[in-house]
Amino acid sequence: MPTYVYRCPADCPDFVERHPMASIPDRSACPDCGDDARRVIGAPSLGAGDSAAMRLQDATRASSETPTVVSNLPDSTRRSTPISTNPLHRKLPRP
């Protein structure tokens, strides 16, 4: 269900309520003073969530904005690429 922000005319803090989209009230009772509060436009919570997909998206976005800089070359202990002895592989294009 979507959340809606309401503002009280008596300078109470804004409050949030959840309503189905089929029945959105334009006014609601303020929980602090009981006055009639009007619905205002609030910021959408599109990226709200703590799922693995959201964490991956945030990490990807962070790495694109501030990429890590390599300060030195990797060690020379890397394994060499294995060479295939299969004769069928000789016909494949080489990179």
N, C-alpha and C positions, 0 to 999 in steps of 0.2 A: 504494500500500500504506500502511496506517496505521502510525504510529509508536507505540511503547510505551516507557514509562520504567521502569527497573529500579533498585532500591536495594540496595546491598550491606550486610550486617550488620556488616562490618568498618570502617564509616565512610569508605569510599571515595566519591568523588563519583558522583552518579547518572549513569547512561548511558542512551542511547536506542538502540533497535533497531527495525528494520522487519520486520514479519511479515505474511503474508496473514491475512485475517480467519478463514479456515477452520481455520488451525492456529496458535493463539496459545499459546505456552508460558507457564506460570505462573512458571517459574524459568529463569534463564539464568546462564551463567558470567560472573563479573565480569572485565572486561578488565585491571584493575589487579592484583588479588590471586588471581583464579581461584576464589573462593568462590561458593557458590550465592546469587544475588541474586534477590529476589522482585519481581514486577511490582507497581507502585503506580499509583494513579490520577494521570494527568497532565493538564495544561491542554490543551484542544483547540486546534488551530491552524486555526481556521475562516477567519480572514482572512489567512492567509499567502499571499503571492504578489506578483509584481511585474508584473502584466499591466496593460494600458491600462484595463480595466474596473475593477480594484481601485484604481488611481490616481484615476480619475474618482469612484468611490464615496467615497474618502477626502477628496477635495477638496469634494465635495458635503456630506459630514457636517461638515467643518471650517467651511464657510461657513454652515451652519445653526446651529452652536453659537456662533460668533463672527462675525456678519455685518460686512461693511465698512460704515463710516459715511460718508455723503456730506458733505463739508465745504463745498462751494460748488455753485452751480448750473452746469449745463453751458453751454458757449459758445453764443452766439446764431447761430453759423454753420451751424446745422442746416438741412437742406433742407426745404422745405415738402412736404406730402403732395401728390402729383400728383392732379389732378382729371380724371376720365375724361369724355370728350365723347361716349361711346357712348350712344345713346338707350336701349338695353336696360338699362344700369346704373342708370338713373333709377328703375326699378321695385324695385330692391333696397332692403332696409331699411337705414337709417342708424344708426350706433352712437350 
